[in-house]
């Protein structure tokens, strides 16, 4: 490790590494842009459009043939079927979330895909800036640039961009909520409204950001959490009235569509455990994260947020394109923790980088076949469990007055 540090102390080596990673990142982003213009199959323009047209997107998801009778939706699907691809509506989002995409439905399907791509690139830039202004504000610019370039060069980010997914959108607004909470004046109505609104929008990818929202439980931002959820309750009721459905139906219907995808994730619990057992395990771990968020002493935001990221990616259905947020887990290694045994902490840091390389690059080499996913899953869960144990240890040390 010392020799590696000495090597990176050489300016020429540091510059060469930066150039190589910048080239890899540029190629990755360029490829992702090309894929987005051709595919963007996960955009869910069709589901949002049908809701705006007062058509039930959940009913259409279960009976795709009906979509062909709607000219606007048929035009969307022809973009894929004319190239021999299959595409159908999968409205697995709650109606209040689909309404967030309503502005995109004023565009034609082709124009909407281009606009969404541009927005995702802007969301990426915002995420990079917001992480720098919050959790990574004390890291050197060079080290931060290396981390960002590795994220952009990785398969998860490229695929996230290429299929038109929504995690960039949701994570951007979540990080904006974190940034506003850190920089705006406490107790002001403006801060409460701004943080609540950003959290409200961030729930678009609730499978990621709902667990991450426990960070605000740790920060004791109860009002902001309540308001962000209340907004979705109001919009869900409005959507129910719009479609002439019951409130309960608007909750159950998207979950019914989403349940069909449970076993199709990357390395989440639903892939390895049978249905009911996966839900039970997720519930138990989720309760544990709530308890940790309430009991963890102040000054450990970096560890908590890293823990929440790690478990949010496997508690429920996630494909590996969502794992670009794994880069943010490095925040907990930015400060030396002498109480955690220096050698052990250095080993954990090295293990993290190996895990990141495996998720970002190795899985792609093996086309995410079952053996490669199983190997990465074992390494991932070991790291997530150890991070959880370390976090619990911080709580015990505080209780014991250490």
C-alpha positions as CSV (number, residue, x, y, z in Angstrom):
1,X,0.0,0.0,0.0
2,X,2.8,2.4,0.8
3,X,4.5,1.7,-2.5
4,X,1.2,2.4,-4.2
5,X,1.0,5.7,-2.4
6,X,4.6,6.5,-3.4
7,X,3.8,5.7,-7.0
8,X,0.7,8.0,-7.1
9,X,2.8,10.8,-5.5
10,X,4.6,11.1,-8.9
11,X,2.9,13.8,-10.8
12,X,3.4,12.1,-14.2
13,X,1.7,8.9,-12.9
14,X,-1.2,10.9,-11.5
15,X,-1.7,12.7,-14.8
16,X,-1.5,9.5,-16.8
17,X,-4.1,7.8,-14.6
18,X,-6.4,10.8,-15.0
19,X,-6.1,10.9,-18.7
20,X,-6.7,7.2,-19.1
21,X,-9.8,7.3,-16.9
22,X,-11.1,10.4,-18.7
23,X,-10.8,8.6,-22.0
24,X,-12.6,5.6,-20.7
25,X,-15.3,7.8,-19.2
26,X,-15.7,9.7,-22.4
27,X,-16.2,6.5,-24.4
28,X,-18.6,5.2,-21.9
29,X,-20.8,8.4,-21.9
30,X,-20.7,8.5,-25.7
31,X,-21.9,4.9,-25.9
32,X,-24.6,5.6,-23.3
33,X,-25.8,8.6,-25.3
34,X,-26.0,6.5,-28.4
35,X,-27.9,3.8,-26.6
36,X,-30.3,6.3,-25.1
37,X,-31.2,7.7,-28.5
38,X,-31.9,4.3,-29.8
39,X,-33.6,2.6,-26.8
40,X,-34.6,4.4,-23.6
41,X,-37.0,1.5,-23.0
42,X,-37.4,2.3,-19.3
43,X,-38.4,5.9,-19.7
44,X,-42.1,5.2,-19.0
45,X,-43.3,7.9,-21.3
46,X,-46.1,5.6,-22.3
47,X,-47.4,5.1,-18.7
48,X,-47.3,8.8,-18.0
49,X,-49.0,9.6,-21.3
50,X,-51.8,7.2,-20.7
51,X,-52.4,8.6,-17.2
52,X,-52.6,12.1,-18.6
53,X,-55.1,10.8,-21.3
54,X,-57.3,9.5,-18.4
55,X,-56.4,5.9,-19.4
56,X,-55.5,3.4,-16.6
57,X,-51.8,2.6,-17.1
58,X,-51.9,-0.3,-14.7
59,X,-54.8,-2.0,-16.6
60,X,-52.9,-1.4,-19.9
61,X,-49.8,-3.0,-18.4
62,X,-51.7,-6.2,-17.7
63,X,-53.4,-6.1,-21.2
64,X,-50.8,-4.7,-23.6
65,X,-53.0,-5.3,-26.7
66,X,-55.2,-2.4,-25.7
67,X,-52.2,0.0,-26.1
68,X,-52.2,-0.7,-29.8
69,X,-55.7,0.9,-30.1
70,X,-54.4,4.2,-28.7
71,X,-52.6,6.1,-31.5
72,X,-50.2,8.1,-29.2
73,X,-49.1,4.9,-27.5
74,X,-48.8,2.9,-30.7
75,X,-46.5,5.6,-32.1
76,X,-44.3,5.1,-29.0
77,X,-44.1,1.4,-29.4
78,X,-43.4,1.6,-33.2
79,X,-40.1,3.2,-32.3
80,X,-39.0,-0.2,-30.9
81,X,-41.0,-2.7,-32.9
82,X,-39.9,-1.2,-36.3
83,X,-36.4,-2.3,-35.2
84,X,-37.5,-5.8,-34.2
85,X,-37.5,-5.0,-30.5
86,X,-40.2,-5.8,-28.0
87,X,-41.7,-3.2,-25.8
88,X,-44.7,-3.1,-23.6
89,X,-46.1,-0.9,-20.8
90,X,-44.8,-1.7,-17.3
91,X,-46.4,1.0,-15.1
92,X,-44.7,0.0,-11.8
93,X,-44.7,3.5,-10.5
94,X,-47.4,5.0,-8.2
95,X,-49.6,7.5,-10.0
96,X,-48.2,10.5,-8.0
97,X,-44.8,9.6,-9.4
98,X,-46.0,9.2,-13.0
99,X,-47.5,12.6,-12.8
100,X,-43.9,14.0,-12.3
101,X,-43.3,12.9,-15.9
102,X,-46.4,14.7,-17.2
103,X,-44.4,17.6,-18.6
104,X,-42.5,15.1,-20.8
105,X,-45.8,14.0,-22.4
106,X,-46.2,17.3,-24.3
107,X,-43.4,16.1,-26.5
108,X,-43.7,13.5,-29.2
109,X,-42.1,10.1,-28.2
110,X,-38.9,10.8,-30.2
111,X,-38.5,14.3,-28.9
112,X,-39.2,13.2,-25.3
113,X,-36.4,10.7,-25.5
114,X,-33.9,13.3,-26.6
115,X,-35.1,15.7,-23.9
116,X,-34.9,13.0,-21.2
117,X,-31.4,12.2,-22.3
118,X,-30.3,15.8,-22.0
119,X,-32.0,16.0,-18.6
120,X,-30.2,12.8,-17.4
121,X,-26.8,14.4,-18.4
122,X,-27.8,17.5,-16.4
123,X,-28.8,15.3,-13.5
124,X,-25.4,13.6,-13.7
125,X,-23.6,17.0,-13.5
126,X,-25.7,18.0,-10.6
127,X,-25.0,14.8,-8.7
128,X,-21.3,15.3,-9.2
129,X,-21.5,18.9,-7.9
130,X,-23.8,18.1,-5.0
131,X,-21.8,15.2,-3.7
132,X,-18.7,17.5,-3.8
133,X,-20.5,20.2,-1.8
134,X,-21.7,17.7,0.8
135,X,-20.2,14.4,1.7
136,X,-17.0,14.8,-0.4
137,X,-16.2,18.5,0.4
138,X,-13.0,17.6,2.3
139,X,-11.5,15.2,-0.2
140,X,-8.8,16.4,-2.6
141,X,-10.0,17.5,-6.1
142,X,-7.8,14.9,-7.7
143,X,-9.1,12.0,-5.7
144,X,-12.7,13.1,-6.3
145,X,-12.1,13.4,-10.0
146,X,-10.8,9.8,-10.1
147,X,-13.9,8.6,-8.3
148,X,-16.2,10.5,-10.7
149,X,-14.4,9.2,-13.8
150,X,-14.6,5.6,-12.5
151,X,-18.3,6.0,-12.0
152,X,-18.8,7.4,-15.5
153,X,-16.6,4.7,-17.1
154,X,-18.5,1.9,-15.3
155,X,-21.2,-0.3,-16.9
156,X,-24.0,0.7,-14.4
157,X,-23.8,4.4,-15.3
158,X,-23.6,3.7,-19.0
159,X,-26.6,1.4,-18.9
160,X,-28.5,3.8,-16.6
161,X,-28.2,6.4,-19.3
162,X,-28.7,4.1,-22.2
163,X,-32.1,2.6,-21.1
164,X,-33.5,6.0,-20.0
165,X,-33.8,4.9,-16.3
166,X,-34.9,7.3,-13.5
167,X,-32.3,6.8,-10.8
168,X,-30.2,9.8,-12.0
169,X,-33.3,11.9,-11.7
170,X,-34.3,10.6,-8.2
171,X,-30.8,10.6,-6.8
172,X,-30.1,14.1,-8.1
173,X,-33.1,15.5,-6.2
174,X,-32.2,13.5,-3.1
175,X,-28.7,15.0,-3.1
176,X,-30.3,18.4,-3.6
177,X,-32.4,17.8,-0.5
178,X,-29.2,16.8,1.4
179,X,-27.4,19.9,0.2
180,X,-30.2,22.3,1.0
181,X,-30.5,20.7,4.5
182,X,-26.8,21.4,5.1
183,X,-26.6,24.9,3.7
184,X,-29.9,26.6,4.4
185,X,-30.8,28.3,7.7
186,X,-32.4,25.9,10.2
187,X,-36.0,26.6,11.2
188,X,-36.9,28.6,8.1
189,X,-40.1,27.9,6.2
190,X,-38.1,28.2,2.9
191,X,-35.8,25.4,4.0
192,X,-38.6,23.1,5.1
193,X,-40.5,23.7,1.9
194,X,-37.4,23.2,-0.4
195,X,-36.1,20.1,1.4
196,X,-39.6,18.6,1.5
197,X,-40.2,19.3,-2.2
198,X,-36.8,17.7,-3.2
199,X,-37.6,14.6,-1.2
200,X,-41.0,14.5,-2.7
201,X,-39.5,14.4,-6.2
202,X,-36.7,12.0,-5.2
203,X,-39.2,9.2,-4.4
204,X,-39.6,8.6,-8.1
205,X,-37.1,5.8,-7.6
206,X,-38.5,5.0,-4.1
207,X,-36.8,1.6,-4.0
208,X,-33.5,3.5,-3.7
209,X,-34.5,6.8,-2.1
210,X,-37.0,5.6,0.5
211,X,-34.3,3.7,2.4
212,X,-31.9,6.7,1.8
213,X,-34.6,9.0,3.3
214,X,-33.7,7.4,6.7
215,X,-30.8,9.8,6.6
216,X,-33.3,12.6,7.3
217,X,-34.7,10.5,10.2
218,X,-31.1,10.5,11.6
219,X,-31.0,14.3,11.1
220,X,-34.4,14.6,12.9
221,X,-36.1,16.2,9.9
222,X,-39.4,14.8,10.8
223,X,-41.5,17.6,9.4
224,X,-39.7,17.4,6.0
225,X,-40.2,13.7,5.8
226,X,-43.9,14.0,6.7
227,X,-44.6,16.7,4.1
228,X,-42.7,14.8,1.4
229,X,-44.9,11.8,1.9
230,X,-48.1,13.8,2.4
231,X,-47.6,15.3,-1.1
232,X,-47.8,11.8,-2.6
233,X,-50.9,11.0,-0.7
234,X,-52.7,14.1,-2.0
235,X,-51.6,13.4,-5.6
236,X,-52.6,9.7,-5.4
237,X,-56.0,10.7,-4.3
238,X,-56.2,13.2,-7.1
239,X,-55.1,10.5,-9.6
240,X,-57.8,8.2,-8.2
241,X,-60.5,10.8,-8.8
242,X,-59.0,11.5,-12.3
243,X,-59.3,7.8,-13.3
244,X,-62.4,7.0,-11.3
245,X,-60.6,4.4,-9.2
246,X,-60.3,3.9,-5.5
247,X,-57.4,5.2,-3.4
248,X,-56.5,1.6,-2.4
249,X,-56.5,0.5,-6.1
250,X,-54.0,3.2,-6.9
251,X,-51.7,1.8,-4.3
252,X,-52.2,-1.9,-5.0
253,X,-52.1,-1.7,-8.9
254,X,-48.5,-0.5,-9.3
255,X,-47.3,-2.9,-6.7
256,X,-49.0,-5.7,-8.7
257,X,-47.2,-4.7,-11.8
258,X,-43.9,-4.4,-9.9
259,X,-44.2,-7.8,-8.3
260,X,-43.8,-9.5,-11.7
261,X,-40.2,-8.0,-11.8
262,X,-39.1,-9.2,-8.3
263,X,-37.0,-12.1,-9.6
264,X,-35.4,-10.2,-12.5
265,X,-33.0,-8.0,-10.5
266,X,-29.2,-8.1,-10.3
267,X,-28.0,-9.2,-6.9
268,X,-31.0,-8.1,-4.7
269,X,-32.7,-10.4,-2.1
270,X,-35.5,-11.2,-4.5
271,X,-33.0,-13.0,-6.9
272,X,-31.7,-15.4,-4.2
273,X,-34.7,-15.8,-1.9
274,X,-38.2,-17.1,-2.7
275,X,-40.9,-14.4,-2.7
276,X,-42.2,-14.4,0.9
277,X,-38.8,-14.9,2.4
278,X,-37.3,-12.1,0.4
279,X,-40.0,-9.7,1.7
280,X,-39.5,-10.9,5.3
281,X,-35.7,-10.4,5.1
282,X,-36.1,-7.0,3.5
283,X,-38.6,-6.0,6.3
284,X,-36.2,-7.2,9.1
285,X,-33.2,-5.4,7.6
286,X,-35.4,-2.3,7.0
287,X,-36.4,-2.2,10.6
288,X,-32.8,-2.6,11.6
289,X,-31.8,0.4,9.4
290,X,-34.6,2.5,11.1
291,X,-33.3,1.6,14.6
292,X,-29.7,2.4,13.5
293,X,-30.8,5.8,12.0
294,X,-32.5,6.7,15.3
295,X,-29.7,5.6,17.6
296,X,-26.5,6.4,15.7
297,X,-24.6,9.3,17.4
298,X,-24.0,12.6,15.6
299,X,-21.0,13.0,13.4
300,X,-21.4,9.7,11.6
301,X,-23.3,10.9,8.5
302,X,-20.8,9.4,6.2
303,X,-21.0,5.9,7.6
304,X,-24.8,5.9,7.8
305,X,-25.3,7.2,4.3
306,X,-22.9,4.6,3.0
307,X,-24.8,1.8,4.9
308,X,-28.1,3.1,3.5
309,X,-26.8,3.0,0.0
310,X,-25.4,-0.5,0.3
311,X,-28.7,-2.0,1.6
312,X,-31.0,0.1,-0.5
313,X,-29.6,-1.5,-3.7
314,X,-30.4,-5.1,-2.5
315,X,-33.5,-4.8,-0.3
316,X,-35.9,-4.7,-3.3
317,X,-35.8,-5.2,-7.0
318,X,-32.8,-3.4,-8.6
319,X,-30.9,-4.1,-11.8
320,X,-27.2,-3.4,-11.8
321,X,-27.6,-0.2,-13.7
322,X,-28.7,1.4,-10.4
323,X,-25.3,0.5,-8.8
324,X,-23.6,3.6,-10.1
325,X,-24.5,5.2,-6.7
326,X,-22.0,2.7,-5.1
327,X,-19.3,5.2,-5.8
328,X,-20.7,7.4,-3.1
329,X,-19.9,4.7,-0.4
330,X,-16.3,5.8,-0.5
331,X,-17.3,8.7,1.7
332,X,-16.9,6.6,4.8
333,X,-13.2,6.0,4.1
334,X,-12.3,9.6,3.7
335,X,-11.3,10.1,7.3
336,X,-9.0,7.8,9.3
337,X,-10.8,6.0,12.1
338,X,-8.1,5.1,14.6
339,X,-10.7,3.4,16.8
340,X,-11.5,0.9,14.0
341,X,-7.9,-0.5,13.9
342,X,-5.9,1.2,11.2
343,X,-4.9,-2.0,9.4
344,X,-8.4,-3.4,9.4
345,X,-9.8,-0.1,8.1
346,X,-7.1,0.0,5.3
347,X,-8.1,-3.5,4.4
348,X,-11.8,-2.6,4.2
349,X,-10.9,0.3,1.9
350,X,-9.0,-2.0,-0.4
351,X,-11.9,-4.5,-0.3
352,X,-14.3,-1.7,-1.3
353,X,-12.3,-0.8,-4.4
354,X,-12.1,-4.4,-5.5
355,X,-15.9,-4.7,-5.0
356,X,-16.4,-1.5,-7.1
357,X,-14.3,-2.8,-9.9
358,X,-16.2,-6.1,-9.8
359,X,-19.6,-4.4,-10.0
360,X,-18.6,-1.8,-12.6
361,X,-16.5,-3.9,-14.9
362,X,-16.1,-7.6,-14.1
363,X,-19.9,-8.3,-14.3
364,X,-19.9,-6.9,-17.8
365,X,-17.0,-9.0,-18.9
366,X,-19.0,-12.1,-18.0
367,X,-22.3,-10.7,-19.3
368,X,-23.7,-10.9,-15.8
369,X,-24.0,-14.7,-16.0
370,X,-25.1,-16.6,-12.9
371,X,-21.6,-17.6,-11.6
372,X,-20.3,-14.0,-11.8
373,X,-23.4,-12.5,-10.2
374,X,-23.2,-15.1,-7.4
375,X,-19.5,-14.3,-6.7
376,X,-20.2,-10.5,-6.7
377,X,-23.2,-11.0,-4.5
378,X,-21.3,-12.9,-1.9
379,X,-18.6,-10.2,-1.8
380,X,-21.2,-7.4,-1.8
381,X,-23.3,-8.9,1.1
382,X,-20.2,-9.5,3.2
383,X,-19.2,-5.9,2.8
384,X,-22.7,-4.6,3.6
385,X,-23.0,-6.8,6.7
386,X,-19.6,-5.8,7.9
387,X,-20.5,-2.1,7.4
388,X,-23.7,-2.7,9.4
389,X,-21.7,-4.4,12.2
390,X,-19.3,-1.4,12.3
391,X,-22.2,1.0,12.5
392,X,-23.7,-0.9,15.4
393,X,-20.3,-0.8,17.1
394,X,-20.3,3.0,16.9
395,X,-23.7,3.0,18.7
396,X,-22.4,0.7,21.4
397,X,-19.3,2.8,21.9
398,X,-21.5,5.9,22.4
399,X,-23.7,4.1,24.9
400,X,-20.6,3.0,26.8
401,X,-19.3,6.5,26.9
402,X,-16.3,5.8,24.7
